[in-house]
Amino acid sequence: MTATATKDRAASSRVLSYAGALLETMDAGLADHPNAFIMGQGVDDFKGIFGSTTDLAQKYGAERVFDVPLMEEGMTGAAIGAALVGDYPITTHIRADFSFLAMNQILNLAAKYRYMFGGTMSCPMLIRLVVGRSWGQGGQHSQSPQATFAHYPGLTVVMPATSQAIVDMYPQIIGRHPGPVISIEHRLLYNLDFSVTASAPRIPLSSYIARPGKDVTVVATSVMVVEALRAAQYVHDKTGIEAEIIDLNSISHPDWDMVAESVRKTGKLVIADTSWLAYGVAAEVCRQLVMRDPGLLKAVPAMLGMAPAPCPTAKSLEDLYYPSQHETVDAILTQARGAKHGVELPTERSMTEGYKRFRGPF
């Protein structure tokens, strides 16, 4: 790359928080599409869903950005009706868990219209779900239901891990995607700053390589992509081992060939997800690899996810409940060198505490 090209690329880069990227794309979606509107509990509040809808009600009016009562199923049904007659609804659930009350509308109606009417009807809409992890959220406010939604044909499920992913994907979704899209946003990401580059290759509604490598493949989702990138840098600095990080990104439509090619190259696999391991993303990654080539893996894969129980409220227990940077680094090293790798591990045990010390840009 020439000095001029490097300078031009730097000039096109900026630092943008995850919440700032959400606000920017919500604002642009309303400005560019007069048929779009945002509805949900707290969207017109002064806090604006953790800063992702701040002042939009004042800018676009109560007809296009409005609060709703505690009526998740009714709200979703109204949004589906609007989508069917040509509007573009953006619904928000300030906790992903609240969407469980709208499962009938999402799974039995929105996901199925295209199939039940021979493709003559579609239900374009964006459903935003926020995973409320950490700071004592407890068992009913911290779940990460990507595997549940991805199980049902007709839904597109994405988990943007960076501001770049949001500014690349959300305009595509709001502008052109024909069906219902569920975007699962992780609360721990909201306050983090990321570098956003206008000239970078656009992040697709599928998977992409977040960090190239040759020794270990790490397939990650959501905030665990950031954790994997931090761990990969630590491992490289300590040992020179190069971990390849794949952001699965679209849980419903990943690039399985990309994952398989990476594992074919490394032979070693770590899967880092934000939810439980049983019947989840980690299991599906393994299923896809075995179906393509049972001989791809040279070692039993490592899997990181939530402990198999509802999340405890006490912070001391919560820190043990989620995978830590300590465990992520150990998983990569164990795959590369074996359990007795002899490398000093980071002492950081709580992701929340780590991000308080370092906000980015990532």
C-alpha positions in Angstrom: 0.0 0.0 0.0 1.4 3.4 -1.0 1.8 6.2 1.5 -1.0 8.1 -0.2 -3.3 5.1 0.0 -2.5 4.7 3.7 -3.2 8.3 4.4 -6.5 8.2 2.5 -7.5 5.1 4.4 -6.7 6.7 7.7 -8.7 9.7 6.8 -11.7 7.6 6.1 -11.5 5.9 9.5 -13.2 7.1 12.6 -13.9 5.9 16.1 -17.6 5.1 16.7 -19.1 3.4 19.7 -21.4 0.4 19.3 -24.4 2.5 20.7 -23.4 5.4 18.4 -23.4 3.0 15.4 -26.9 1.9 16.3 -28.2 5.4 16.7 -26.6 6.5 13.4 -28.2 3.6 11.5 -31.6 4.0 13.1 -31.5 7.7 12.2 -30.5 7.0 8.6 -33.1 4.3 8.3 -35.8 6.7 9.3 -34.4 9.5 7.1 -34.0 7.3 4.0 -37.2 5.3 4.2 -40.4 7.2 5.0 -42.2 4.0 5.6 -39.9 3.0 8.5 -40.8 3.5 12.1 -39.5 2.4 15.5 -41.6 1.0 18.3 -40.7 -0.5 21.7 -40.6 0.1 25.4 -38.4 3.1 26.1 -37.5 4.1 22.5 -38.7 7.7 23.2 -37.2 7.8 26.7 -34.4 10.3 27.3 -32.0 7.3 27.6 -33.2 6.0 24.2 -32.5 2.2 24.6 -29.0 2.7 26.0 -28.4 5.6 23.6 -29.4 3.8 20.4 -32.6 5.8 19.8 -31.8 9.0 21.7 -33.8 12.1 20.4 -35.2 10.2 17.4 -38.8 10.8 18.7 -38.2 14.5 18.8 -36.6 14.5 15.3 -39.2 12.3 13.5 -42.3 12.7 15.7 -44.4 10.3 17.8 -46.0 8.7 14.8 -42.6 7.2 13.7 -40.8 6.6 17.0 -43.1 5.7 19.9 -43.3 3.9 23.2 -45.6 0.9 23.7 -47.1 -0.7 26.8 -45.9 -4.0 28.3 -47.4 -6.0 25.4 -44.7 -7.8 23.5 -47.0 -10.1 21.6 -49.5 -7.4 20.7 -46.6 -5.0 19.7 -45.1 -7.7 17.4 -48.5 -8.5 15.9 -49.1 -4.8 15.1 -45.6 -4.6 13.5 -46.3 -7.7 11.4 -49.5 -6.2 10.1 -47.7 -3.0 9.2 -45.0 -4.9 7.4 -47.6 -6.8 5.4 -49.1 -3.6 4.1 -45.9 -1.9 3.1 -44.4 -0.3 6.1 -41.0 -1.2 7.7 -41.3 -1.7 11.4 -38.2 -1.8 13.7 -39.2 -3.3 17.0 -37.0 -3.2 20.0 -36.9 -5.4 23.1 -34.7 -3.9 25.8 -34.0 -7.4 27.0 -33.8 -10.4 24.6 -35.8 -12.4 27.2 -38.8 -10.2 26.6 -39.1 -11.5 23.1 -40.2 -14.9 24.5 -43.6 -13.3 25.1 -43.9 -12.7 21.3 -42.8 -16.2 20.1 -46.1 -17.0 18.6 -46.1 -13.9 16.4 -42.4 -14.3 15.4 -42.2 -18.0 14.8 -45.8 -18.9 13.7 -46.5 -15.8 11.6 -43.6 -13.6 10.6 -41.3 -16.5 9.8 -43.9 -18.4 7.8 -45.7 -15.9 5.6 -43.4 -16.3 2.6 -43.8 -20.1 2.8 -47.6 -20.3 3.5 -48.5 -18.0 0.7 -46.3 -19.3 -2.1 -43.9 -16.4 -1.9 -46.5 -13.8 -2.8 -46.3 -12.2 0.7 -43.3 -11.2 2.7 -42.8 -9.7 6.1 -39.8 -7.3 6.0 -39.1 -6.1 9.5 -36.2 -5.7 12.0 -36.5 -7.1 15.5 -33.8 -5.8 17.8 -33.0 -7.8 21.0 -30.6 -6.7 23.7 -28.7 -9.3 25.7 -28.5 -7.9 29.2 -25.4 -9.5 30.5 -23.5 -8.6 33.7 -24.1 -6.2 36.6 -26.5 -8.6 38.3 -29.1 -9.1 35.5 -30.1 -12.5 36.8 -31.7 -15.5 35.1 -34.6 -13.6 33.3 -32.7 -10.7 31.8 -29.5 -12.2 30.5 -30.3 -14.9 28.0 -28.9 -15.1 24.5 -31.5 -16.9 22.3 -29.8 -17.0 18.9 -29.9 -20.8 18.6 -33.7 -20.8 19.3 -34.5 -18.3 16.6 -32.0 -19.7 14.1 -33.7 -23.1 14.4 -36.8 -21.8 12.5 -36.7 -21.4 8.7 -37.8 -18.0 7.5 -35.9 -15.9 10.1 -32.5 -14.3 9.5 -30.6 -14.0 12.7 -27.5 -11.7 13.1 -25.3 -10.9 16.0 -23.2 -7.8 15.1 -20.0 -7.8 17.1 -18.6 -4.4 16.1 -19.7 -0.9 15.0 -18.5 -1.7 11.5 -20.9 -4.7 11.4 -23.8 -2.4 12.3 -23.0 0.4 9.8 -22.5 -2.2 7.1 -25.5 -4.6 7.8 -28.3 -2.4 9.1 -28.7 -0.3 6.0 -28.8 -3.5 3.9 -31.4 -5.0 6.2 -33.6 -1.9 6.4 -33.3 -1.1 2.7 -33.5 -4.4 0.9 -33.9 -7.5 3.0 -37.3 -9.2 2.2 -38.0 -11.0 5.4 -37.9 -10.7 9.2 -34.4 -10.1 10.6 -33.6 -10.6 14.3 -30.6 -8.8 15.4 -29.2 -9.7 18.8 -27.1 -6.9 20.3 -25.0 -7.5 23.4 -25.3 -4.9 26.1 -21.6 -5.2 27.0 -20.7 -3.9 23.5 -22.8 -0.8 23.7 -20.2 1.4 25.4 -17.2 0.1 23.5 -15.5 2.1 20.8 -14.5 0.6 17.5 -12.6 1.9 14.4 -15.0 2.2 11.5 -13.5 2.5 8.0 -15.6 3.6 5.0 -13.3 1.9 2.5 -13.2 -1.5 4.3 -14.8 -4.5 2.7 -18.5 -4.5 3.7 -19.3 -7.0 6.4 -21.9 -9.4 4.8 -25.1 -10.9 6.2 -23.0 -14.0 6.7 -19.6 -14.8 8.2 -16.2 -13.2 7.8 -12.6 -13.6 9.0 -12.0 -11.0 11.8 -8.3 -12.0 12.2 -6.3 -14.3 9.8 -4.2 -17.1 11.3 -2.7 -20.5 10.7 -2.5 -22.4 14.0 -6.0 -22.5 15.6 -9.4 -21.6 14.3 -11.7 -19.7 16.7 -15.4 -19.5 15.7 -17.1 -16.8 17.8 -20.3 -14.9 18.2 -21.2 -11.4 19.4 -19.1 -10.1 22.3 -17.0 -13.3 22.2 -15.6 -12.2 18.9 -14.0 -9.2 20.8 -12.9 -11.6 23.6 -11.4 -13.9 21.0 -9.5 -11.1 19.4 -8.1 -10.0 22.7 -7.1 -13.6 23.5 -5.5 -14.1 20.1 -3.4 -11.0 20.6 -2.3 -12.2 24.1 -1.4 -15.6 22.7 0.5 -14.1 19.8 2.5 -11.8 22.1 3.4 -14.6 24.4 4.1 -17.5 22.0 3.8 -16.3 18.4 0.8 -18.7 17.8 -1.6 -17.3 15.2 -5.2 -17.9 15.9 -7.7 -17.3 13.0 -10.9 -15.7 14.3 -14.1 -16.2 12.3 -17.1 -14.0 13.3 -20.0 -16.2 12.6 -22.1 -13.0 12.4 -25.2 -14.5 10.9 -26.3 -17.4 13.1 -29.0 -18.5 10.6 -26.9 -18.1 7.4 -23.2 -18.6 8.2 -20.5 -19.3 5.7 -19.9 -22.9 6.6 -17.4 -23.3 3.7 -15.3 -20.6 5.2 -15.3 -22.3 8.6 -14.5 -25.7 7.1 -11.6 -24.2 5.0 -10.1 -22.6 8.1 -10.3 -25.8 10.1 -8.9 -27.8 7.2 -5.9 -25.4 7.4 -5.4 -25.4 11.2 -6.9 -28.8 12.4 -7.7 -27.1 15.7 -11.0 -25.5 16.8 -12.3 -23.3 19.6 -15.9 -22.3 19.6 -16.8 -19.3 21.7 -20.6 -18.5 22.0 -22.6 -16.2 24.3 -25.2 -18.9 25.3 -25.4 -22.4 26.5 -23.6 -25.1 24.6 -26.2 -27.9 24.6 -28.2 -27.9 21.3 -26.7 -24.5 20.4 -24.3 -22.7 18.1 -21.3 -24.8 19.2 -23.2 -28.0 18.4 -24.2 -26.8 15.0 -20.6 -25.8 14.1 -19.5 -29.3 14.9 -22.4 -30.8 13.0 -21.6 -28.8 9.9 -17.9 -29.7 10.0 -18.5 -33.5 10.5 -21.0 -33.5 7.6 -18.4 -31.9 5.3 -15.4 -33.9 6.3 -15.1 -36.0 9.5 -11.4 -35.9 9.3 -11.0 -32.1 9.5 -10.2 -31.9 13.2 -6.9 -33.2 14.6 -8.0 -32.7 18.2 -11.2 -32.6 20.2 -12.6 -29.0 19.9 -12.8 -26.6 22.9 -16.1 -24.9 23.6 -16.8 -21.8 25.6 -20.3 -20.7 26.7 -22.5 -20.1 29.6 -22.6 -22.6 32.5 -25.6 -25.0 32.2 -27.9 -23.1 34.6 -29.8 -19.8 34.8 -27.5 -16.9 35.4 -27.0 -16.1 39.0 -27.6 -12.5 40.2 -24.6 -12.2 42.6 -21.7 -10.7 40.8 -19.2 -13.1 42.4 -21.1 -16.1 40.9 -21.8 -14.3 37.7 -18.1 -13.9 37.1 -17.8 -17.7 37.3 -20.8 -18.3 35.1 -19.4 -16.7 31.9 -16.2 -17.7 30.1 -13.4 -15.3 31.1 -10.3 -14.1 29.2 -8.3 -16.5 31.3 -10.4 -19.4 29.9 -10.4 -18.2 26.4 -6.6 -17.9 26.3 -6.3 -21.3 27.9 -8.6 -22.9 25.3 -6.5 -21.5 22.4 -3.2 -22.5 23.9 -4.5 -26.0 24.8 -5.6 -26.5 21.2 -2.2 -25.4 19.9 0.1 -26.9 22.4 -1.8 -29.2 24.7 -3.1 -29.0 28.2 0.4 -28.6 29.6 1.3 -25.6 27.4 3.2 -23.9 30.3 2.2 -20.3 29.2 1.2 -17.8 31.9 -2.5 -17.0 31.7 -4.1 -13.6 32.2 -5.5 -13.0 35.6 -8.6 -11.2 34.3 -11.6 -13.2 35.4 -14.5 -10.7 34.7 -15.2 -9.4 31.2 -17.1 -6.5 32.7 -14.1 -5.3 34.8 -11.8 -5.7 31.8 -14.0 -3.4 29.6 -14.2 -0.8 32.3 -10.4 -0.4 32.1 -10.3 -0.5 28.3 -13.1 0.8 26.0 -11.3 0.6 22.7 -11.1 1.4 19.9 -11.1 -2.3 19.0 
